[in-house]
Amino acid sequence: MSQDHAPSDLPHVGAPLLSRLLDVIETEIAPMTARGVEAGNKIFGAALLRKSDLSLVLAETNNEIENPLWHGEMHCLKRFYEQSPRPETRDLIFLSTHEPCSLCLSAITWSGFDNFFYFFSHSDSRDSFAIPHDLRILSEVFGLEDGGYRRRNAYWTAREIRAEIADLDASEREDLEVQARRINRLYDGFSETYQASKAGGIPLD
């Protein structure tokens, strides 16, 4: 599809947008991830939403037991490019449950997205979920310590959902923080399942 039009504007990053992103994680991505981790896949997932009305285009989850490249974001992009017709990537919000790894950062860039949002950080993946590969690869391959890539650059702007929530007024934060805690508990459970039921065959499990 043609990518020659200007990107559409991202909605204001306030409580309504953040609430919608949390809803998509909790009600669209998480149920798919629950099934995926039971099969031995990792806990990562992603979704695409239209900037214009925040409607869901696609949600997906990790499918590394089929192909080690099918991280949550990569599998989402695979399914997206199987659609026809499909929206322009510049008109979409890219949502990831976890801060994208170097593979997924590149895929988001090459696909033409000008933004992405994530809930859990690289440090969470390492410290809370015992999956250290994102930070380790950035360090060993690219020489970037502590995940030190540029979160605002000529291609896209990355935003951490929990940091955006923390910047809101207290009256706007309360409901979002309650929902964020629910999501934390969900993914704690997914992590326990993944660590107990790894299927093997994933090079970096």
N, CA and C atoms as a LAMMPS dump frame, in Angstrom:
ITEM: TIMESTEP
0
ITEM: NUMBER OF ATOMS
615
ITEM: BOX BOUNDS ff ff ff
-5.0000000000000000e+02 5.0000000000000000e+02
-5.0000000000000000e+02 5.0000000000000000e+02
-5.0000000000000000e+02 5.0000000000000000e+02
ITEM: ATOMS id mol type element x y z
1 1 1 N 0.835 -1.186 0
2 1 2 C 0 0 0
3 1 3 C 0.877 1.245 0
4 2 1 N 0.369 2.319 -0.569
5 2 2 C 1.14 3.54 -0.649
6 2 3 C 1.384 4.117 0.726
7 3 1 N 2.6 4.632 0.948
8 3 2 C 2.943 5.28 2.209
9 3 3 C 3.326 6.737 1.939
10 4 1 N 2.756 7.364 0.881
11 4 2 C 3.217 8.686 0.497
12 4 3 C 2.402 9.807 1.114
13 5 1 N 1.39 9.501 1.905
14 5 2 C 0.642 10.569 2.564
15 5 3 C 1.269 10.875 3.915
16 6 1 N 0.974 12.05 4.428
17 6 2 C 1.525 12.454 5.721
18 6 3 C 0.894 11.63 6.828
19 7 1 N 1.638 11.367 7.891
20 7 2 C 1.067 10.621 9.013
21 7 3 C -0.11 11.369 9.63
22 8 1 N -1.121 10.65 10.028
23 8 2 C -2.21 11.288 10.76
24 8 3 C -1.75 11.555 12.183
25 9 1 N -2.391 12.51 12.822
26 9 2 C -1.961 12.931 14.146
27 9 3 C -2.316 11.892 15.192
28 10 1 N -1.402 11.711 16.14
29 10 2 C -1.67 10.867 17.29
30 10 3 C -2.637 11.599 18.21
31 11 1 N -3.651 10.905 18.744
32 11 2 C -4.529 11.564 19.712
33 11 3 C -3.751 12.069 20.909
34 12 1 N -4.313 13.047 21.589
35 12 2 C -3.687 13.57 22.804
36 12 3 C -3.416 12.424 23.777
37 13 1 N -2.203 12.395 24.33
38 13 2 C -1.831 11.333 25.253
39 13 3 C -2.329 11.722 26.645
40 14 1 N -3.607 11.459 26.876
41 14 2 C -4.245 11.741 28.147
42 14 3 C -4.999 10.529 28.64
43 15 1 N -5.829 10.727 29.649
44 15 2 C -6.516 9.607 30.284
45 15 3 C -7.368 8.784 29.319
46 16 1 N -8.136 9.389 28.401
47 16 2 C -8.948 8.558 27.498
48 16 3 C -8.119 7.608 26.632
49 17 1 N -7.028 8.102 26.078
50 17 2 C -6.172 7.236 25.259
51 17 3 C -5.524 6.156 26.112
52 18 1 N -4.982 6.526 27.248
53 18 2 C -4.312 5.552 28.103
54 18 3 C -5.288 4.495 28.607
55 19 1 N -6.504 4.903 28.931
56 19 2 C -7.531 3.945 29.348
57 19 3 C -7.829 2.956 28.236
58 20 1 N -7.923 3.44 27.021
59 20 2 C -8.196 2.555 25.891
60 20 3 C -7.052 1.558 25.676
61 21 1 N -5.817 2.024 25.808
62 21 2 C -4.68 1.118 25.644
63 21 3 C -4.681 0.035 26.716
64 22 1 N -4.973 0.414 27.953
65 22 2 C -5.057 -0.589 29.017
66 22 3 C -6.187 -1.577 28.753
67 23 1 N -7.323 -1.073 28.251
68 23 2 C -8.445 -1.965 27.935
69 23 3 C -8.043 -3 26.893
70 24 1 N -7.314 -2.567 25.877
71 24 2 C -6.905 -3.496 24.811
72 24 3 C -5.951 -4.553 25.371
73 25 1 N -5.017 -4.138 26.218
74 25 2 C -4.128 -5.125 26.829
75 25 3 C -4.928 -6.134 27.645
76 26 1 N -5.841 -5.628 28.477
77 26 2 C -6.546 -6.496 29.421
78 26 3 C -7.582 -7.387 28.754
79 27 1 N -8.296 -6.867 27.766
80 27 2 C -9.433 -7.614 27.215
81 27 3 C -9.156 -8.266 25.864
82 28 1 N -8.15 -7.8 25.141
83 28 2 C -7.868 -8.344 23.81
84 28 3 C -6.575 -9.164 23.786
85 29 1 N -5.487 -8.58 24.274
86 29 2 C -4.2 -9.272 24.198
87 29 3 C -4.077 -10.339 25.274
88 30 1 N -4.423 -10.002 26.514
89 30 2 C -4.193 -10.921 27.638
90 30 3 C -4.881 -12.275 27.458
91 31 1 N -6.142 -12.342 26.999
92 31 2 C -6.736 -13.672 26.814
93 31 3 C -5.985 -14.531 25.799
94 32 1 N -5.46 -13.907 24.739
95 32 2 C -4.676 -14.658 23.76
96 32 3 C -3.363 -15.126 24.382
97 33 1 N -2.76 -14.268 25.2
98 33 2 C -1.504 -14.609 25.846
99 33 3 C -1.684 -15.747 26.844
100 34 1 N -2.821 -15.744 27.533
101 34 2 C -3.096 -16.842 28.478
102 34 3 C -3.043 -18.186 27.765
103 35 1 N -3.618 -18.252 26.574
104 35 2 C -3.587 -19.5 25.811
105 35 3 C -2.184 -19.786 25.282
106 36 1 N -1.483 -18.721 24.866
107 36 2 C -0.148 -18.905 24.308
108 36 3 C 0.848 -19.439 25.306
109 37 1 N 0.819 -18.909 26.526
110 37 2 C 1.808 -19.372 27.508
111 37 3 C 1.532 -20.808 27.942
112 38 1 N 0.284 -21.214 27.895
113 38 2 C -0.036 -22.611 28.203
114 38 3 C 0.648 -23.553 27.212
115 39 1 N 0.855 -23.076 25.992
116 39 2 C 1.514 -23.891 24.965
117 39 3 C 3.031 -23.776 25
118 40 1 N 3.559 -22.876 25.855
119 40 2 C 4.997 -22.726 25.966
120 40 3 C 5.566 -21.462 25.375
121 41 1 N 4.7 -20.559 24.914
122 41 2 C 5.157 -19.288 24.352
123 41 3 C 5.431 -18.267 25.451
124 42 1 N 6.215 -17.248 25.111
125 42 2 C 6.487 -16.169 26.051
126 42 3 C 5.249 -15.289 26.242
127 43 1 N 5.405 -14.32 27.13
128 43 2 C 4.254 -13.554 27.624
129 43 3 C 3.982 -12.27 26.841
130 44 1 N 4.704 -12.032 25.765
131 44 2 C 4.64 -10.752 25.079
132 44 3 C 3.521 -10.716 24.042
133 45 1 N 2.858 -9.561 23.93
134 45 2 C 1.794 -9.394 22.942
135 45 3 C 1.777 -7.98 22.396
136 46 1 N 0.958 -7.766 21.369
137 46 2 C 0.902 -6.452 20.722
138 46 3 C -0.451 -6.269 20.056
139 47 1 N -0.755 -5.017 19.727
140 47 2 C -2.003 -4.699 19.039
141 47 3 C -1.818 -3.44 18.21
142 48 1 N -2.686 -3.269 17.241
143 48 2 C -2.718 -2.077 16.397
144 48 3 C -4.085 -1.428 16.541
145 49 1 N -4.109 -0.107 16.722
146 49 2 C -5.353 0.647 16.844
147 49 3 C -5.325 1.805 15.856
148 50 1 N -6.48 2.193 15.374
149 50 2 C -6.567 3.366 14.511
150 50 3 C -6.417 4.635 15.343
151 51 1 N -5.614 5.555 14.842
152 51 2 C -5.478 6.835 15.53
153 51 3 C -6.799 7.608 15.523
154 52 1 N -7.573 7.443 14.476
155 52 2 C -8.761 8.276 14.284
156 52 3 C -9.824 8.05 15.339
157 53 1 N -10.07 6.784 15.708
158 53 2 C -11.158 6.487 16.641
159 53 3 C -10.778 5.455 17.702
160 54 1 N -9.514 5.049 17.732
161 54 2 C -8.986 4.077 18.693
162 54 3 C -9.626 2.697 18.566
163 55 1 N -10.219 2.416 17.413
164 55 2 C -10.769 1.083 17.19
165 55 3 C -9.631 0.093 16.964
166 56 1 N -9.893 -1.135 17.345
167 56 2 C -8.877 -2.181 17.238
168 56 3 C -8.797 -2.707 15.81
169 57 1 N -7.591 -2.764 15.289
170 57 2 C -7.346 -3.37 13.986
171 57 3 C -6.972 -4.841 14.151
172 58 1 N -6.1 -5.117 15.128
173 58 2 C -5.571 -6.468 15.283
174 58 3 C -4.89 -6.581 16.636
175 59 1 N -5.043 -7.711 17.262
176 59 2 C -4.28 -8.04 18.472
177 59 3 C -3.647 -9.412 18.273
178 60 1 N -2.453 -9.577 18.809
179 60 2 C -1.769 -10.865 18.68
180 60 3 C -0.886 -11.096 19.901
181 61 1 N -0.342 -12.296 19.963
182 61 2 C 0.548 -12.659 21.06
183 61 3 C 1.717 -13.46 20.524
184 62 1 N 2.685 -13.692 21.374
185 62 2 C 3.907 -14.407 21.01
186 62 3 C 3.591 -15.808 20.478
187 63 1 N 4.314 -16.207 19.422
188 63 2 C 4.133 -17.538 18.858
189 63 3 C 5.486 -18.141 18.492
190 64 1 N 6.425 -18.057 19.463
191 64 2 C 7.788 -18.514 19.2
192 64 3 C 7.915 -20.023 19.059
193 65 1 N 6.937 -20.785 19.538
194 65 2 C 7.057 -22.228 19.361
195 65 3 C 6.842 -22.622 17.895
196 66 1 N 6.216 -21.736 17.112
197 66 2 C 6.11 -21.961 15.667
198 66 3 C 7.341 -21.442 14.95
199 67 1 N 7.799 -20.26 15.347
200 67 2 C 8.929 -19.613 14.691
201 67 3 C 9.561 -18.675 15.719
202 68 1 N 10.861 -18.803 16.008
203 68 2 C 11.472 -17.965 17.045
204 68 3 C 11.452 -16.48 16.725
205 69 1 N 11.126 -16.12 15.479
206 69 2 C 10.989 -14.705 15.129
207 69 3 C 9.62 -14.144 15.482
208 70 1 N 8.665 -15.012 15.799
209 70 2 C 7.305 -14.535 16.045
210 70 3 C 7.142 -14.041 17.479
211 71 1 N 7.916 -13.005 17.805
212 71 2 C 7.668 -12.272 19.039
213 71 3 C 6.262 -11.676 18.957
214 72 1 N 5.753 -11.189 20.068
215 72 2 C 4.394 -10.645 20.031
216 72 3 C 4.233 -9.586 18.96
217 73 1 N 5.193 -8.669 18.878
218 73 2 C 5.106 -7.595 17.891
219 73 3 C 5.28 -8.129 16.471
220 74 1 N 6.223 -9.04 16.303
221 74 2 C 6.482 -9.588 14.975
222 74 3 C 5.293 -10.402 14.475
223 75 1 N 4.698 -11.185 15.369
224 75 2 C 3.543 -11.979 14.97
225 75 3 C 2.366 -11.079 14.628
226 76 1 N 2.214 -9.983 15.373
227 76 2 C 1.167 -9.015 15.066
228 76 3 C 1.382 -8.41 13.675
229 77 1 N 2.614 -8.043 13.373
230 77 2 C 2.902 -7.479 12.056
231 77 3 C 2.713 -8.512 10.952
232 78 1 N 3.102 -9.745 11.199
233 78 2 C 2.875 -10.804 10.211
234 78 3 C 1.402 -10.893 9.869
235 79 1 N 0.556 -10.953 10.9
236 79 2 C -0.887 -11.076 10.66
237 79 3 C -1.45 -9.818 9.996
238 80 1 N -0.901 -8.667 10.362
239 80 2 C -1.352 -7.415 9.755
240 80 3 C -1.093 -7.419 8.255
241 81 1 N 0.094 -7.843 7.853
242 81 2 C 0.422 -7.808 6.43
243 81 3 C -0.221 -8.955 5.655
244 82 1 N -0.879 -9.857 6.324
245 82 2 C -1.699 -10.858 5.65
246 82 3 C -3.095 -10.332 5.339
247 83 1 N -3.449 -9.168 5.911
248 83 2 C -4.762 -8.579 5.676
249 83 3 C -4.779 -7.819 4.357
250 84 1 N -5.901 -7.835 3.694
251 84 2 C -6.099 -7.029 2.503
252 84 3 C -7.599 -6.76 2.333
253 85 1 N -7.98 -5.501 2.322
254 85 2 C -7.142 -4.31 2.483
255 85 3 C -6.741 -4.117 3.943
256 86 1 N -5.849 -3.204 4.156
257 86 2 C -5.404 -2.893 5.514
258 86 3 C -5.122 -1.396 5.599
259 87 1 N -5.182 -0.83 6.787
260 87 2 C -4.893 0.602 6.935
261 87 3 C -3.414 0.894 6.701
262 88 1 N -3.11 2.164 6.504
263 88 2 C -1.723 2.606 6.449
264 88 3 C -1.128 2.558 7.857
265 89 1 N 0.117 2.118 7.959
266 89 2 C 0.733 2.06 9.281
267 89 3 C 0.856 3.442 9.912
268 90 1 N 0.993 4.465 9.115
269 90 2 C 1.133 5.818 9.652
270 90 3 C -0.157 6.327 10.29
271 91 1 N -1.241 5.618 10.056
272 91 2 C -2.524 5.996 10.647
273 91 3 C -2.847 5.169 11.882
274 92 1 N -1.867 4.414 12.372
275 92 2 C -2.122 3.47 13.451
276 92 3 C -1.263 3.758 14.682
277 93 1 N -1.763 3.315 15.807
278 93 2 C -1.012 3.269 17.061
279 93 3 C -0.492 1.855 17.236
280 94 1 N 0.781 1.731 17.553
281 94 2 C 1.367 0.424 17.841
282 94 3 C 1.437 0.272 19.352
283 95 1 N 0.804 -0.763 19.866
284 95 2 C 0.755 -1.035 21.302
285 95 3 C 1.459 -2.351 21.583
286 96 1 N 2.379 -2.335 22.53
287 96 2 C 3.095 -3.54 22.935
288 96 3 C 2.956 -3.723 24.435
289 97 1 N 2.725 -4.949 24.863
290 97 2 C 2.632 -5.173 26.307
291 97 3 C 3.967 -4.907 26.981
292 98 1 N 5.063 -5.216 26.297
293 98 2 C 6.402 -5.055 26.837
294 98 3 C 7.237 -4.219 25.877
295 99 1 N 8.186 -3.495 26.417
296 99 2 C 9.059 -2.666 25.599
297 99 3 C 9.71 -3.531 24.517
298 100 1 N 9.576 -3.152 23.255
299 100 2 C 10.059 -4.008 22.17
300 100 3 C 11.566 -4.238 22.207
301 101 1 N 11.962 -5.459 21.84
302 101 2 C 13.374 -5.806 21.744
303 101 3 C 13.96 -5.19 20.475
304 102 1 N 15.242 -5.4 20.25
305 102 2 C 15.902 -4.805 19.08
306 102 3 C 15.302 -5.309 17.766
307 103 1 N 14.933 -6.584 17.71
308 103 2 C 14.281 -7.127 16.513
309 103 3 C 12.983 -6.386 16.239
310 104 1 N 12.175 -6.235 17.261
311 104 2 C 10.861 -5.628 17.087
312 104 3 C 10.944 -4.124 16.879
313 105 1 N 11.924 -3.478 17.517
314 105 2 C 12.152 -2.057 17.247
315 105 3 C 12.441 -1.84 15.767
316 106 1 N 13.26 -2.696 15.19
317 106 2 C 13.585 -2.569 13.767
318 106 3 C 12.358 -2.816 12.904
319 107 1 N 11.576 -3.829 13.252
320 107 2 C 10.385 -4.137 12.457
321 107 3 C 9.376 -2.997 12.504
322 108 1 N 9.183 -2.413 13.677
323 108 2 C 8.282 -1.268 13.801
324 108 3 C 8.77 -0.123 12.918
325 109 1 N 10.076 0.097 12.902
326 109 2 C 10.655 1.165 12.096
327 109 3 C 10.471 0.897 10.604
328 110 1 N 10.865 -0.3 10.153
329 110 2 C 10.769 -0.632 8.727
330 110 3 C 9.325 -0.653 8.24
331 111 1 N 8.384 -0.887 9.155
332 111 2 C 6.975 -0.93 8.751
333 111 3 C 6.356 0.455 8.641
334 112 1 N 7.03 1.486 9.11
335 112 2 C 6.549 2.85 8.92
336 112 3 C 5.708 3.416 10.046
337 113 1 N 5.716 2.795 11.215
338 113 2 C 4.992 3.36 12.349
339 113 3 C 5.761 4.559 12.899
340 114 1 N 5.038 5.582 13.335
341 114 2 C 5.695 6.753 13.903
342 114 3 C 5.567 6.807 15.424
343 115 1 N 5.089 5.717 16.017
344 115 2 C 4.869 5.694 17.455
345 115 3 C 4.812 4.261 17.94
346 116 1 N 5.082 4.069 19.221
347 116 2 C 4.62 2.868 19.905
348 116 3 C 4.502 3.159 21.392
349 117 1 N 3.595 2.429 22.033
350 117 2 C 3.357 2.495 23.473
351 117 3 C 3.643 1.122 24.058
352 118 1 N 4.189 1.088 25.268
353 118 2 C 4.412 -0.183 25.928
354 118 3 C 4.085 -0.052 27.41
355 119 1 N 3.734 -1.19 28.026
356 119 2 C 3.344 -1.198 29.44
357 119 3 C 4.517 -1.58 30.341
358 120 1 N 5.112 -2.75 30.114
359 120 2 C 6.252 -3.201 30.902
360 120 3 C 7.55 -2.791 30.215
361 121 1 N 8.569 -2.47 31.012
362 121 2 C 9.857 -2.036 30.469
363 121 3 C 10.797 -3.218 30.24
364 122 1 N 11.914 -2.942 29.572
365 122 2 C 12.955 -3.954 29.436
366 122 3 C 13.413 -4.458 30.798
367 123 1 N 13.531 -3.561 31.757
368 123 2 C 13.954 -3.974 33.096
369 123 3 C 12.931 -4.896 33.736
370 124 1 N 11.642 -4.63 33.495
371 124 2 C 10.608 -5.542 33.997
372 124 3 C 10.771 -6.926 33.376
373 125 1 N 11.027 -6.968 32.082
374 125 2 C 11.198 -8.269 31.417
375 125 3 C 12.325 -9.057 32.071
376 126 1 N 13.406 -8.362 32.4
377 126 2 C 14.552 -9.03 33.036
378 126 3 C 14.28 -9.368 34.503
379 127 1 N 13.806 -8.396 35.26
380 127 2 C 13.759 -8.537 36.716
381 127 3 C 12.49 -9.2 37.219
382 128 1 N 11.346 -8.897 36.59
383 128 2 C 10.074 -9.455 37.055
384 128 3 C 9.7 -10.739 36.338
385 129 1 N 10.15 -10.889 35.09
386 129 2 C 9.709 -12.019 34.286
387 129 3 C 10.84 -12.963 33.891
388 130 1 N 12.048 -12.715 34.384
389 130 2 C 13.196 -13.607 34.159
390 130 3 C 13.469 -13.842 32.672
391 131 1 N 13.28 -12.789 31.865
392 131 2 C 13.587 -12.854 30.435
393 131 3 C 14.526 -11.684 30.138
394 132 1 N 15.846 -11.909 30.232
395 132 2 C 16.811 -10.813 30.171
396 132 3 C 17.335 -10.467 28.782
397 133 1 N 16.842 -11.143 27.754
398 133 2 C 17.507 -11.09 26.458
399 133 3 C 17.448 -9.709 25.8
400 134 1 N 16.372 -8.947 26.016
401 134 2 C 16.258 -7.634 25.378
402 134 3 C 17.42 -6.738 25.778
403 135 1 N 17.65 -6.597 27.074
404 135 2 C 18.742 -5.753 27.554
405 135 3 C 20.097 -6.351 27.209
406 136 1 N 20.212 -7.663 27.27
407 136 2 C 21.494 -8.309 26.995
408 136 3 C 21.903 -8.121 25.536
409 137 1 N 20.955 -8.258 24.625
410 137 2 C 21.271 -8.073 23.199
411 137 3 C 21.63 -6.623 22.92
412 138 1 N 20.884 -5.679 23.477
413 138 2 C 21.217 -4.269 23.271
414 138 3 C 22.625 -3.967 23.766
415 139 1 N 23.016 -4.613 24.856
416 139 2 C 24.357 -4.399 25.405
417 139 3 C 25.424 -5.111 24.587
418 140 1 N 25.254 -6.41 24.35
419 140 2 C 26.289 -7.224 23.716
420 140 3 C 26.458 -6.908 22.23
421 141 1 N 25.348 -6.676 21.531
422 141 2 C 25.411 -6.483 20.081
423 141 3 C 25.592 -5.013 19.71
424 142 1 N 24.871 -4.139 20.409
425 142 2 C 24.855 -2.731 20.014
426 142 3 C 25.635 -1.816 20.965
427 143 1 N 26.118 -2.351 22.078
428 143 2 C 26.869 -1.53 23.009
429 143 3 C 26.027 -0.509 23.743
430 144 1 N 24.737 -0.782 23.872
431 144 2 C 23.823 0.14 24.546
432 144 3 C 23.514 -0.404 25.93
433 145 1 N 24.035 0.23 26.94
434 145 2 C 23.798 -0.218 28.302
435 145 3 C 22.457 0.294 28.809
436 146 1 N 21.817 -0.506 29.636
437 146 2 C 20.532 -0.137 30.255
438 146 3 C 19.471 0.205 29.216
439 147 1 N 19.526 -0.48 28.065
440 147 2 C 18.513 -0.258 27.037
441 147 3 C 18.55 1.126 26.429
442 148 1 N 19.751 1.686 26.282
443 148 2 C 19.881 3.1 25.955
444 148 3 C 19.656 3.496 24.507
445 149 1 N 18.595 3.046 23.881
446 149 2 C 18.259 3.538 22.544
447 149 3 C 17.501 4.864 22.68
448 150 1 N 17.364 5.574 21.599
449 150 2 C 16.695 6.883 21.616
450 150 3 C 15.189 6.688 21.47
451 151 1 N 14.454 7.013 22.496
452 151 2 C 13.002 6.804 22.491
453 151 3 C 12.243 7.866 21.705
454 152 1 N 12.919 8.92 21.342
455 152 2 C 12.369 9.923 20.428
456 152 3 C 13.411 10.148 19.347
457 153 1 N 13.054 9.845 18.106
458 153 2 C 14.006 9.955 17.011
459 153 3 C 13.275 10.302 15.727
460 154 1 N 13.981 10.292 14.608
461 154 2 C 13.39 10.716 13.341
462 154 3 C 12.305 9.774 12.838
463 155 1 N 12.253 8.561 13.379
464 155 2 C 11.292 7.572 12.905
465 155 3 C 10.043 7.499 13.784
466 156 1 N 10.225 7.478 15.1
467 156 2 C 9.087 7.275 15.985
468 156 3 C 9.383 7.835 17.38
469 157 1 N 8.312 7.913 18.152
470 157 2 C 8.412 8.255 19.568
471 157 3 C 7.849 7.096 20.371
472 158 1 N 8.619 6.645 21.362
473 158 2 C 8.193 5.557 22.244
474 158 3 C 7.686 6.153 23.555
475 159 1 N 6.593 5.595 24.063
476 159 2 C 6.017 6.081 25.312
477 159 3 C 5.702 4.912 26.232
478 160 1 N 6.133 5.026 27.481
479 160 2 C 5.819 4.025 28.494
480 160 3 C 4.49 4.383 29.149
481 161 1 N 3.529 3.5 29.067
482 161 2 C 2.178 3.808 29.526
483 161 3 C 2.156 4.181 30.999
484 162 1 N 2.861 3.449 31.836
485 162 2 C 2.819 3.734 33.276
486 162 3 C 3.438 5.087 33.596
487 163 1 N 4.465 5.493 32.854
488 163 2 C 5.042 6.824 33.057
489 163 3 C 4.057 7.912 32.632
490 164 1 N 3.327 7.663 31.556
491 164 2 C 2.323 8.635 31.111
492 164 3 C 1.203 8.762 32.142
493 165 1 N 0.804 7.643 32.736
494 165 2 C -0.216 7.686 33.783
495 165 3 C 0.288 8.494 34.975
496 166 1 N 1.529 8.285 35.34
497 166 2 C 2.089 8.982 36.501
498 166 3 C 2.12 10.49 36.303
499 167 1 N 2.129 10.953 35.059
500 167 2 C 2.174 12.381 34.77
501 167 3 C 0.796 13.048 34.812
502 168 1 N -0.262 12.251 34.926
503 168 2 C -1.614 12.816 34.956
504 168 3 C -1.927 13.405 36.328
505 169 1 N -2.953 14.245 36.361
506 169 2 C -3.461 14.729 37.641
507 169 3 C -3.983 13.556 38.467
508 170 1 N -3.939 13.708 39.772
509 170 2 C -4.344 12.627 40.668
510 170 3 C -5.761 12.154 40.382
511 171 1 N -6.664 13.063 40.047
512 171 2 C -8.056 12.692 39.796
513 171 3 C -8.207 11.81 38.573
514 172 1 N -7.268 11.923 37.628
515 172 2 C -7.313 11.11 36.41
516 172 3 C -6.569 9.797 36.574
517 173 1 N -5.677 9.733 37.535
518 173 2 C -4.822 8.554 37.676
519 173 3 C -5.501 7.383 38.357
520 174 1 N -6.431 7.635 39.258
521 174 2 C -6.894 6.591 40.165
522 174 3 C -7.406 5.353 39.442
523 175 1 N -8.36 5.511 38.54
524 175 2 C -8.922 4.357 37.847
525 175 3 C -7.876 3.663 36.984
526 176 1 N -7.004 4.453 36.357
527 176 2 C -5.973 3.864 35.505
528 176 3 C -4.977 3.054 36.331
529 177 1 N -4.649 3.547 37.509
530 177 2 C -3.717 2.806 38.367
531 177 3 C -4.325 1.507 38.864
532 178 1 N -5.623 1.507 39.134
533 178 2 C -6.309 0.275 39.528
534 178 3 C -6.23 -0.744 38.391
535 179 1 N -6.5 -0.286 37.176
536 179 2 C -6.441 -1.194 36.034
537 179 3 C -5.018 -1.666 35.776
538 180 1 N -4.048 -0.778 35.946
539 180 2 C -2.651 -1.166 35.759
540 180 3 C -2.246 -2.249 36.75
541 181 1 N -2.726 -2.158 37.973
542 181 2 C -2.416 -3.2 38.956
543 181 3 C -3.041 -4.531 38.562
544 182 1 N -4.241 -4.494 37.998
545 182 2 C -4.854 -5.738 37.511
546 182 3 C -4.002 -6.371 36.417
547 183 1 N -3.522 -5.547 35.507
548 183 2 C -2.685 -6.058 34.421
549 183 3 C -1.386 -6.634 34.97
550 184 1 N -0.806 -5.965 35.949
551 184 2 C 0.392 -6.51 36.591
552 184 3 C 0.142 -7.906 37.149
553 185 1 N -0.982 -8.071 37.829
554 185 2 C -1.29 -9.377 38.41
555 185 3 C -1.516 -10.425 37.335
556 186 1 N -2.201 -10.054 36.261
557 186 2 C -2.409 -10.985 35.15
558 186 3 C -1.075 -11.498 34.621
559 187 1 N -0.157 -10.577 34.377
560 187 2 C 1.108 -10.964 33.755
561 187 3 C 2.034 -11.668 34.734
562 188 1 N 1.885 -11.398 36.018
563 188 2 C 2.605 -12.214 36.996
564 188 3 C 2.18 -13.681 36.871
565 189 1 N 0.878 -13.888 36.699
566 189 2 C 0.378 -15.251 36.516
567 189 3 C 0.856 -15.868 35.217
568 190 1 N 0.856 -15.088 34.137
569 190 2 C 1.351 -15.607 32.857
570 190 3 C 2.821 -16.007 32.977
571 191 1 N 3.58 -15.198 33.696
572 191 2 C 5.008 -15.492 33.85
573 191 3 C 5.218 -16.803 34.594
574 192 1 N 4.466 -17.009 35.647
575 192 2 C 4.583 -18.264 36.387
576 192 3 C 4.273 -19.452 35.489
577 193 1 N 3.229 -19.322 34.672
578 193 2 C 2.859 -20.406 33.759
579 193 3 C 3.958 -20.637 32.736
580 194 1 N 4.483 -19.561 32.157
581 194 2 C 5.532 -19.705 31.144
582 194 3 C 6.765 -20.39 31.718
583 195 1 N 7.205 -19.924 32.869
584 195 2 C 8.426 -20.488 33.443
585 195 3 C 8.249 -21.959 33.804
586 196 1 N 7.013 -22.359 34.116
587 196 2 C 6.755 -23.747 34.509
588 196 3 C 6.476 -24.657 33.326
589 197 1 N 6.159 -24.076 32.144
590 197 2 C 5.705 -24.917 31.035
591 197 3 C 6.43 -24.632 29.74
592 198 1 N 7.67 -24.165 29.803
593 198 2 C 8.434 -23.907 28.572
594 198 3 C 8.464 -25.166 27.716
595 199 1 N 8.15 -24.987 26.443
596 199 2 C 8.04 -26.143 25.558
597 199 3 C 9.382 -26.584 25.013
598 200 1 N 10.414 -25.74 25.149
599 200 2 C 11.699 -26.077 24.535
600 200 3 C 11.7 -25.733 23.056
601 201 1 N 12.876 -25.698 22.451
602 201 2 C 12.974 -25.393 21.036
603 201 3 C 13.054 -23.928 20.713
604 202 1 N 12.887 -23.037 21.715
605 202 2 C 13.049 -21.611 21.499
606 202 3 C 14.506 -21.281 21.837
607 203 1 N 15.286 -20.745 20.867
608 203 2 C 16.722 -20.548 21.135
609 203 3 C 17.005 -19.714 22.372
610 204 1 N 16.271 -18.624 22.587
611 204 2 C 16.452 -17.781 23.757
612 204 3 C 15.178 -17.851 24.57
613 205 1 N 15.104 -18.838 25.481
614 205 2 C 13.847 -19.016 26.227
615 205 3 C 13.9 -18.264 27.542
